[in-house]
């Protein structure tokens, strides 16, 4: 699994899951039922309240998915790989999640122009 996720899942199954009611559901709520996305959103909101984070700085699980897509894209992960990671049917869905920073776009443009100029002039790549 990616980034030793198997170790995290093994810890969860061995040390955490047993504290919840017996259920075929991997991520269960306190009653053993399926953990709903509204539950996750509400718990995240509650944790931000407890932390004392200003409401303007709150974020949602959806924002975390967007950040995951964007950071992976900016690190050079292929869009198809990000699509699979997020469970999207199409790359076009994934592209709506990716919001590269202005700096990333400017740097990519500079690299492309430098590479093209190097090819046209016969010089090696420039930095």
DACOR-V262344 format. One record per pair of residues at least 24 apart in sequence whose C-alpha atoms are under 8 Angstrom apart, sorted by sequence separation. I is the first residue (numbers start at 0). J is the second residue. D is the distance in Angstrom with one decimal. If there is no record, write none. Layout:
BEGIN
I,J,D
I,J,D
END
This chain:
BEGIN
68,93,7.5
72,97,7.1
73,99,6.7
69,96,7.0
72,99,7.8
68,96,6.2
69,97,4.5
68,97,5.5
69,98,5.6
70,99,7.9
69,99,5.9
73,103,7.0
65,96,5.0
66,97,7.8
64,96,7.6
65,97,6.3
65,98,7.6
END
